[in-house]
Amino acid sequence: MSDDHDEDFVGCETWDQMTVWLADSLPEIPPGVTIDFGPKDMRIDDEPLDAETFDDPLEALCAQIVVLRHGRYLVRRSHVVMEATSYVDHDASAATPDLWFGEDPTSDCTDGAIYVDDARLAAEICVTWLVSESGEASPDAFGFDVSEALPLPGLPDAGSPWTIEDFLRRLGH
């Protein structure tokens, strides 16, 4: 979680509301954006989470949704803090959807990942993981961090109408 937005708490009163908020928001978010969920009271410096920084990975219940091209999402689940990684391409059309896989090139995804082509399913996988592993009655204990996709310098900006503020506004911030 970051200090950039103090209001970046989940803000939903129920897990069902969180699922609806995510499912409704995901189709509007451009490829390359990563949404990380974890304990709202956890603050991590902008330092990379690698072996030189920490002897052991920071333990925390986390989920991550990476918005890919063509309406595909990568949902990652972990018991350690995951980094917002930079992928070579955000086109995962060659990946098999709806198939869990355990190989993780970054070793920060401890409990599997899946490519899905349905925003509702991506939201349900993320929220169900947090509910089942935390045992919390509501998402009050969770926050999120959004890593924006930035256009390459010197190239025309596609002019995406989506902003983080739009995402927060959906929560009533």
Secondary structure, 3 states (H helix, E strand, C coil): CCCCCCCCECCCCCHHHHHHHHHHHHHHCCCCCEEEEEECCCCCCCCCCCCCCCCCCCEEEEEEEEECHHHCEEEEEEEECCCCCCCCCCCCCCCCCCCCECCCCCCCCCCCEEEECCHHHHHHHHHHHHHHHHCCCCHHHEEEEEECCCCCCCCCCCCCCCCHHHHHHCCCC
